[in-house]
């Protein structure tokens, strides 16, 4: 069960490392406007553009709010190599926990 982060009741990160104050979001390329693979549907294009723009803006706002609250935010794209993404997250967790 995912839990909300204080101050952001609707935010549901995919992974939370409380001791490292790190949140990880795994984002789909379509839904979150991946700069490498994001696309705009041709059918009902205006509606989709607005929807996807809202998603991307919400992602930016959530990241900023989390950072303001002292959390570090990592976004992993669905197309990323899972082992490389896990290594990136692990390095950050280890470095944050060593500081504590």
PyMOL commands that set and color helices and strands:
alter all, ss='L'
color gray80, all
select helices_A, chain A and resi 45-68+82-99
alter helices_A, ss='H'
color red, helices_A
select strands_A, chain A and resi 15-17+22-27+72-77
alter strands_A, ss='S'
color yellow, strands_A
deselect
rebuild
show_as cartoon
